[in-house]
Each structure stands twice: as structure tokens, then as C-alpha cells.
């Protein structure tokens, strides 16, 4: 049994998984975009009090000395600085982004089902990165970006605005190392353009899990699982599927505010059993379960979890409000 027990939410049907995952995403979005909201409100109240005092002074006719004028100029400058500070804070608030990373495969069907019928998603505030990518042209059925564009991005109603999307550099498909390095530069620009940070911190990372146990493009017993410093790793000669890929590293995935696995179907039941009951096997998801303990949740259908024993399945509590279109 895994020593770090994650939250496991099980649903009888695919639609239940999709609805709960969408709720998790919107909750994470709102949390990311509303940080320090109370502090801003308090500052606005203080600023309103300052403005009320100034207006009272302006409406009163009095005789003051030169020293008092200097003092009043000082107060006026202080108020001006306070207003400037509020403007900067409001600008910072308006520039907040929801930073999410997604993988491909069946997860895209879940996102299509769960997200496109909601009206509480602030798409224009999203920065979407990819947890991994196969080094194929975007028009290939194997391209995570290409399939995400087809199944999700192109279907976002124009009235909601468009997210910022960060695919790989398509001109680097023949060089996994250079492609990984280039995508790491994209991450650095998005997360550390002004500050030095050890790792990017996504608000949410969404992952699937393949029947062979690979997560993103991190394969069982592959050397990439031992990478401790790089943000993005090249994968050459992958043991299954497309041979050349790139992937976020384990440290980056485990540094996110929240990591959610989305797994459905009977074909996933054996590997899910191994992940949960035999962490000593060192499957990528088991490693992430351990290293990101307390920030992991699994959204599965009953078929995928059918072989696992001794795991407490929880009832998902919906927290985001949504009006259906």
C-alpha cells in the first residue's frame, strides 16, 4: 500500500469524472486569480478614508502659515504615493494569471466534456503549458498540442476570450535535447522572468496514466525519473509509443500547488492497482504520490479503481458555482 495515501474520488460514469475535474479546475482558477483580494480591499478602504479627509480639507477656508503649507504638501505627496501604490497593486491584480499544465490522451476528452459547457471559466486569464509533448508535427494525431487545439482550444466561445497557450517549438522536432531546453526557456520566461526561482510553481497540473505506467512522458525505470535539476527533460527511444518526446521533470510536477490524475477505463485497473498497492515498484505516479504528498488527488471511474483494495474512495465536494450554458 502506498505510504502517502492520496485523495481518491471515484465515479460510476465518465460524466461524473469530467464534472468533478472541471469543478477542481475552476476552484484552482479562482484561488489563483483572487490571491490577496482581502488585502487589496483593506488598502482600498484606507485609500477611501484618505480621500475623505482630503475632500474635507479642500472644502474648508482657513489661513495657514508657510510651514503648514509645507506640511500640507507633504501630506498631499503622501496621499499621491498611496494612490500610486494602489494603482500598481490593482495593475498587479489585473495581471494575475492561472497557470495550468495539461497532458494529452484521454484527459483531453475529460476537459472537453467538463469545461466547454461552463460559463465561469476565465479563459483569457489562463496560461496553458504542456506536461509533455511528443515530437511530431502539430497536425499529427499524436501531438498533444494538436489534439488539445482540436478538442478544446478551438471550441472555446469567442465571448470568453482566449488563453495564452505555450506549445513546443515545432522547428526543433528532430532534437529532443534542444527542444527540451527551448521549452525550459519558455517556462523560465513565464515563471521567473524577473526573479530567480528554483522551480516553477503551477497552480494546477493535470495528468493521465497509461496502462504501462508512464505519466506525462516519464516512463518506469527511465533515467528521466532521476533528474533533479532540469525543469524539462528530453526523452529519446521511449519504450512505447512515439519514441522522441519532452516532459516536465518530477521535481517540477511535485512543486505544483495541486496535481490531479485523471484515469478511466478497465485497461487502467491493473496499473492503478500497482501504483496504489506497490509503491516499491517505483512507477512514476507512485513517486509523485510520495513526493507531492498532501497535494495529490485522483479522479477515476469505478472501472479504473476496481482492482484496488484497502483504499478509501471519497465523495467529491463541489466548491465552484457554475451556470450551465
C-alpha positions as CSV (number, residue, x, y, z in Angstrom):
1,X,0.0,0.0,0.0
2,X,1.3,3.4,-0.8
3,X,2.7,5.2,2.2
4,X,1.4,8.6,1.1
5,X,-2.3,8.0,0.6
6,X,-3.7,10.4,-2.0
7,X,-7.3,11.6,-2.2
8,X,-9.2,9.3,-4.5
9,X,-12.5,10.3,-6.0
10,X,-14.4,7.6,-7.8
11,X,-17.4,8.0,-10.1
12,X,-19.6,5.4,-11.8
13,X,-19.5,7.1,-15.1
14,X,-17.2,9.2,-17.3
15,X,-19.5,12.3,-17.0
16,X,-19.1,12.3,-13.2
17,X,-15.3,12.4,-13.6
18,X,-15.5,15.2,-16.1
19,X,-17.8,17.3,-14.0
20,X,-15.7,16.9,-10.8
21,X,-12.4,17.6,-12.7
22,X,-14.0,20.8,-14.1
23,X,-15.0,21.9,-10.7
24,X,-11.5,21.3,-9.4
25,X,-10.1,23.4,-12.2
26,X,-12.4,26.3,-11.7
27,X,-11.7,26.2,-8.0
28,X,-8.0,26.3,-8.6
29,X,-8.5,29.1,-11.2
30,X,-10.5,31.3,-8.7
31,X,-7.9,30.7,-6.0
32,X,-5.1,31.8,-8.3
33,X,-6.8,34.9,-9.5
34,X,-8.2,36.0,-6.1
35,X,-4.9,35.9,-4.1
36,X,-4.5,38.8,-1.7
37,X,-8.1,40.0,-2.5
38,X,-8.8,40.9,1.1
39,X,-5.5,42.8,1.4
40,X,-6.5,44.9,-1.7
41,X,-9.9,45.6,-0.3
42,X,-8.4,46.8,3.0
43,X,-6.0,49.1,1.1
44,X,-8.9,50.5,-0.9
45,X,-10.8,51.2,2.2
46,X,-7.8,53.0,3.7
47,X,-7.4,55.0,0.5
48,X,-11.1,56.0,0.6
49,X,-10.6,57.3,4.1
50,X,-7.6,59.3,3.0
51,X,-9.7,60.8,0.1
52,X,-12.5,61.7,2.5
53,X,-10.0,63.6,4.7
54,X,-8.6,65.5,1.7
55,X,-12.0,66.5,0.5
56,X,-12.9,67.9,3.9
57,X,-9.7,69.9,3.9
58,X,-10.4,71.3,0.4
59,X,-13.9,72.4,1.4
60,X,-12.7,74.4,4.5
61,X,-11.4,78.0,4.1
62,X,-8.6,78.7,6.6
63,X,-5.5,80.8,6.9
64,X,-2.3,78.7,7.2
65,X,1.4,79.6,7.6
66,X,4.2,78.7,5.2
67,X,5.3,75.8,7.5
68,X,1.8,74.5,7.5
69,X,1.7,74.7,3.7
70,X,4.9,72.7,3.6
71,X,3.3,70.1,5.9
72,X,0.2,70.0,3.7
73,X,2.4,69.5,0.6
74,X,4.0,66.6,2.4
75,X,0.6,65.1,3.2
76,X,-0.5,65.6,-0.4
77,X,2.6,63.8,-1.6
78,X,2.0,61.0,0.8
79,X,-1.6,60.7,-0.5
80,X,-0.3,60.7,-4.1
81,X,2.2,58.0,-3.3
82,X,-0.6,56.0,-1.7
83,X,-2.8,56.3,-4.8
84,X,0.2,55.3,-7.0
85,X,0.7,52.3,-4.8
86,X,-2.9,51.3,-5.1
87,X,-2.7,51.7,-8.9
88,X,0.3,49.4,-9.0
89,X,-1.4,46.9,-6.8
90,X,-4.6,47.0,-9.0
91,X,-2.5,46.5,-12.1
92,X,-0.7,43.6,-10.5
93,X,-4.1,42.2,-9.6
94,X,-5.4,42.5,-13.1
95,X,-2.2,40.8,-14.4
96,X,-2.7,37.7,-12.4
97,X,-2.8,34.5,-14.4
98,X,-4.0,31.0,-13.8
99,X,-1.0,28.8,-14.7
100,X,-2.0,25.2,-15.6
101,X,-0.2,22.4,-17.2
102,X,-2.0,19.5,-19.1
103,X,-1.0,16.3,-20.7
104,X,-2.8,14.6,-23.6
105,X,-4.6,11.3,-24.3
106,X,-8.0,10.7,-22.8
107,X,-7.6,13.6,-20.4
108,X,-8.5,15.9,-23.3
109,X,-11.9,14.2,-23.7
110,X,-12.5,14.8,-20.0
111,X,-11.6,18.5,-20.4
112,X,-13.9,18.8,-23.5
113,X,-16.8,17.2,-21.6
114,X,-16.3,19.1,-18.3
115,X,-15.2,22.6,-19.4
116,X,-16.9,23.7,-22.6
117,X,-20.4,23.8,-21.1
118,X,-19.4,26.1,-18.2
119,X,-19.6,29.9,-18.1
120,X,-17.4,30.5,-15.1
121,X,-14.1,29.9,-16.7
122,X,-12.0,33.0,-17.3
123,X,-10.2,31.6,-20.3
124,X,-8.5,35.0,-21.0
125,X,-6.7,34.7,-17.7
126,X,-5.2,31.2,-18.4
127,X,-1.6,30.3,-19.2
128,X,-1.6,26.8,-20.6
129,X,1.5,24.7,-20.7
130,X,2.0,21.1,-21.6
131,X,3.2,18.5,-19.1
132,X,4.8,16.6,-22.0
133,X,4.8,16.5,-25.8
134,X,5.6,14.0,-28.5
135,X,8.0,15.4,-31.1
136,X,5.7,15.2,-34.0
137,X,4.1,17.9,-36.2
138,X,1.1,19.6,-34.7
139,X,-1.3,18.1,-37.3
140,X,-0.3,14.6,-36.2
141,X,-2.9,12.7,-34.1
142,X,0.0,12.0,-31.6
143,X,0.6,15.7,-30.9
144,X,-0.8,16.8,-27.5
145,X,-1.0,20.4,-28.6
146,X,-2.6,19.5,-31.9
147,X,-5.3,17.3,-30.2
148,X,-5.8,19.9,-27.5
149,X,-6.4,22.5,-30.1
150,X,-8.8,20.3,-32.0
151,X,-10.8,19.1,-28.9
152,X,-10.6,22.1,-26.6
153,X,-8.9,25.3,-27.6
154,X,-10.7,25.8,-31.0
155,X,-14.1,25.2,-29.3
156,X,-13.8,27.9,-26.6
157,X,-16.5,30.5,-27.4
158,X,-15.1,33.8,-28.5
159,X,-17.1,35.7,-25.9
160,X,-14.9,34.2,-23.1
161,X,-11.6,35.3,-24.7
162,X,-8.7,33.1,-25.5
163,X,-6.0,31.7,-23.2
164,X,-2.3,32.0,-23.7
165,X,-1.1,28.7,-24.9
166,X,2.6,27.5,-24.9
167,X,3.3,24.6,-27.3
168,X,6.8,23.4,-28.1
169,X,8.9,24.9,-30.9
170,X,7.9,22.9,-33.9
171,X,11.2,23.6,-35.7
172,X,13.0,21.5,-33.1
173,X,11.3,18.2,-33.5
174,X,14.4,16.4,-34.6
175,X,16.4,17.3,-31.5
176,X,14.8,16.3,-28.2
177,X,17.5,17.9,-26.0
178,X,17.3,21.2,-27.8
179,X,13.5,21.1,-27.8
180,X,13.5,20.4,-24.0
181,X,16.0,23.3,-23.4
182,X,13.9,25.6,-25.5
183,X,10.7,24.7,-23.6
184,X,12.5,25.2,-20.3
185,X,13.3,28.7,-21.5
186,X,9.6,29.2,-22.2
187,X,8.9,28.1,-18.6
188,X,11.6,30.4,-17.3
189,X,10.1,33.4,-19.1
190,X,6.6,32.6,-17.7
191,X,7.7,31.9,-14.1
192,X,11.0,33.6,-13.5
193,X,11.4,36.4,-15.9
194,X,12.1,38.9,-13.1
195,X,13.0,36.7,-10.2
196,X,15.4,33.8,-9.7
197,X,13.3,30.7,-8.8
198,X,14.5,27.1,-8.3
199,X,11.3,25.6,-9.8
200,X,8.2,26.9,-11.5
201,X,5.0,26.6,-9.4
202,X,1.9,25.7,-11.4
203,X,-1.4,26.4,-9.9
204,X,-2.6,23.0,-11.2
205,X,-1.1,20.1,-13.2
206,X,-3.4,17.6,-14.8
207,X,-2.0,14.2,-15.7
208,X,-3.2,10.9,-17.1
209,X,-1.7,7.5,-16.6
210,X,-1.0,5.0,-19.3
211,X,-1.6,1.2,-19.0
212,X,2.2,0.7,-19.0
213,X,2.5,3.1,-16.1
214,X,4.1,6.2,-17.7
215,X,2.9,9.6,-16.6
216,X,3.4,12.6,-18.9
217,X,6.4,11.2,-20.8
218,X,8.1,9.9,-17.7
219,X,8.5,6.1,-18.1
220,X,9.0,3.4,-15.5
221,X,12.7,2.8,-14.7
222,X,13.7,5.6,-17.2
223,X,16.7,7.8,-16.4
224,X,14.5,10.9,-16.5
225,X,12.9,9.9,-13.2
226,X,16.3,10.7,-11.5
227,X,16.6,14.2,-12.9
228,X,16.7,16.6,-10.0
229,X,17.5,20.0,-11.6
230,X,16.2,20.4,-15.1
231,X,12.7,21.8,-15.5
232,X,12.1,20.0,-18.8
233,X,13.7,16.7,-19.9
234,X,14.3,15.1,-23.3
235,X,13.0,11.5,-23.8
236,X,14.7,9.5,-26.5
237,X,13.8,6.0,-27.5
238,X,10.8,5.8,-25.3
239,X,9.8,2.2,-24.6
240,X,6.3,2.7,-26.0
241,X,4.5,4.9,-28.4
242,X,6.3,7.9,-30.0
243,X,10.0,7.5,-29.5
244,X,11.1,11.1,-29.1
245,X,9.4,13.4,-26.5
246,X,9.9,16.0,-23.9
247,X,8.4,16.1,-20.4
248,X,8.2,18.2,-17.3
249,X,10.6,16.7,-14.7
250,X,9.4,15.0,-11.5
251,X,10.6,18.0,-9.3
252,X,8.5,20.4,-11.4
253,X,5.4,18.3,-11.2
254,X,5.8,17.8,-7.5
255,X,6.3,21.5,-6.9
256,X,2.8,22.4,-8.2
257,X,0.1,23.8,-5.8
258,X,-2.0,20.8,-6.9
259,X,-1.6,17.7,-9.0
260,X,-4.6,15.8,-10.3
261,X,-4.5,12.4,-12.0
262,X,-7.5,11.6,-14.3
263,X,-7.8,8.0,-15.1
264,X,-10.7,6.0,-16.6
265,X,-11.4,2.5,-18.0
266,X,-10.8,-1.1,-17.2
267,X,-7.5,-1.1,-19.1
268,X,-6.1,1.2,-16.4
269,X,-7.2,-1.1,-13.5
270,X,-4.0,-3.2,-13.3
271,X,-1.6,-0.3,-13.3
272,X,-3.7,1.6,-10.8
273,X,-3.5,-1.3,-8.5
274,X,0.3,-1.4,-8.7
275,X,0.5,2.3,-8.2
276,X,-1.6,2.3,-5.0
277,X,-0.6,-1.1,-3.5
278,X,3.0,-1.5,-4.6
279,X,4.9,1.8,-4.3
280,X,8.1,-0.1,-4.1
281,X,7.8,-0.8,-7.8
282,X,8.7,2.8,-8.3
283,X,6.2,3.7,-11.0
284,X,6.2,7.4,-11.9
285,X,2.8,8.0,-10.4
286,X,3.9,6.3,-7.1
287,X,6.9,8.6,-7.0
288,X,4.8,11.7,-7.5
289,X,2.3,10.4,-4.9
290,X,5.1,10.3,-2.3
291,X,7.0,13.5,-3.2
292,X,3.9,15.7,-3.6
293,X,2.0,14.1,-0.6
294,X,-0.9,16.3,0.5
295,X,-1.3,18.0,-2.9
296,X,-2.4,15.0,-4.9
297,X,-5.9,13.9,-6.0
298,X,-7.1,11.1,-8.2
299,X,-10.3,11.3,-10.3
300,X,-11.2,7.9,-11.5
301,X,-14.2,5.9,-12.7
302,X,-15.2,2.8,-10.9
303,X,-13.7,0.6,-13.6
304,X,-10.2,2.0,-13.2
305,X,-10.2,1.5,-9.4
306,X,-11.9,-1.9,-9.5
307,X,-8.8,-3.9,-8.7
308,X,-7.6,-1.7,-5.8
309,X,-8.3,-2.9,-2.3
310,X,-7.9,-1.1,1.0
311,X,-8.3,2.4,-0.5
312,X,-10.9,4.8,0.8
313,X,-12.8,6.4,-2.0
314,X,-14.1,9.8,-1.1
315,X,-17.1,11.8,-2.2
316,X,-16.1,14.9,-4.1
317,X,-17.4,18.1,-2.6
318,X,-18.2,20.6,-5.3
319,X,-16.9,24.1,-4.4
320,X,-17.2,26.2,-7.6
321,X,-20.5,27.7,-8.7
322,X,-21.5,27.2,-12.3
323,X,-24.4,28.3,-14.5
324,X,-24.7,25.9,-17.4
325,X,-24.9,27.3,-20.9
